[in-house]
Amino acid sequence: MELRERVLNLLERNPVDRASFHEALWPETVERWKKEGRFKSPEQSPSDLLAMEIEGSWPFNCIANLDFEKTVIEDNAETCLARDGNGALLRTWKNKSGTPEHVDFLVKDRAGWETHIKPFLKPERRRINFAAYREAKKQAAEKNKFFVWQGVNVFEQMHPVCGHEYLLMGMALDPDWVREMAQTYSDRGLELAAYKK
């Protein structure tokens, strides 16, 4: 059974020879596999190596203030502490992958959201990487793989703005604010998906 056909059959609830899958691997894993000689050529991707049926593109930029220049607060050999366009102060590793350390957020409540984030969340062309989307779609077609849009749900867009702690406190103390954030990100995602300008 061909790769794309397997996914289509699954979606249509038709028989298949096995389940299909897609996975994003840590860069360190890919580098280790390259050193171990697992790839047949430099062009071979992890998706090709593992015979994944699904290729995707994550074309949307959900950072609130696209014009904000990352402000570095502290920089050393291992980490960088910087404030981003979401007003989040995050410490990231320089030489390895990992979840950033949440240090501080400008958004701690509804007032912070309405001041620092909501006014900037406009559906505009520069939020969409059309070139990367088209290239990924083209490559999927050339490999006869099923192509999907990829992205994150509203929770994964909200916690980079206010952190898990303030998000949970908001759920308890001001659930309408959290509901508004979720609706705003949901609406923006739909608007970007339908963007035609």
C-alpha angles and dihedrals in degrees: 000000000000121000099247092041091056092057093045091050091050092050091049091045093243125144118281135182093234142345118280124231147186128196137178111219129208111257090238090059092052092048092050091050090051091052089048090054097241094139119081092212139003089255094057112107128209086250090058093044093053095038093238112181098208130071123181148178129223099202103160125096107206098180105128102224107039091182095055113111113221108255114216112213100173131008128184138154094280108028145023124212111203143154115236137200090278090060089248120144105214135174113215133185116250100201103033142032123260147125111290119247110250105228104163144337133210087213111071099141145001093292091056091048093050092047105038107026121016097060090057099049097097121150101240137155096251090063089068124072096210094172094055091045093052093046093050091047091050093050092049090053092048090053093042090240128147111259124216138175109243129204145127131275123248094267090058089052095046102049093057086059101048107004128240095280096055091040091055092045088050090053089055101037105027109015092165089063092053090045089052092051091050092049092046093053091044091051092047091051091053091046092051091047089054095040112140107163 
